[in-house]
Amino acid sequence: MQSLGEMPNSFAAMGMITLPIAPWASKEYKSNITGLANSEDAITFQKQSLVNESAGMIASLQAQIKSSKIQLNNYNNNILPAYFNSYKMSLIGYEQNTEDLYVVLDGLKMYWMATIDSFDQLYKLLKLQTEYEKELEIR
């Protein structure tokens, strides 16, 4: 800033101000407000979409857990006892010299394979339960 004339303590200041009184300025403000409202609606719809997706995932996991529990129960109550009884019968037949050793070993192999399948089914059930609990925590 420069001093004015003979008076060293007097200064001149210049400034600029804009007043949005033109009609196109109000239209811009209205369109900005409309755009922000649309953005807010979009965020709300995204939030609702995530909630729906999470609820669908939880319902799907519940159905898978129920199915897995039924399968595991079926293994423990029906399949494993049937294979074990088959093995015992072939072993009794082998002891009485009416069965071959390969039949006994095959029965034992089938029993152990069914037991391993049962453990695999238990692993899948536990994995589904951890995914279910993780989804509940996120929600």
Protein Blocks (a to p, Z undefined) as FASTA:
>chain_A
ZZehjblkbccddddddddfbfklmmmmmmmmmmmmmmmmmmmmmmmmmmmmmmmmmmmm
mmmmmmmmmmmmmmmmmmmmmmmmmmmmmmmmmmnopacfklmmmmmmmmmmmmmmmmmm
mmmmmmmmmmmmmmmmmZZ
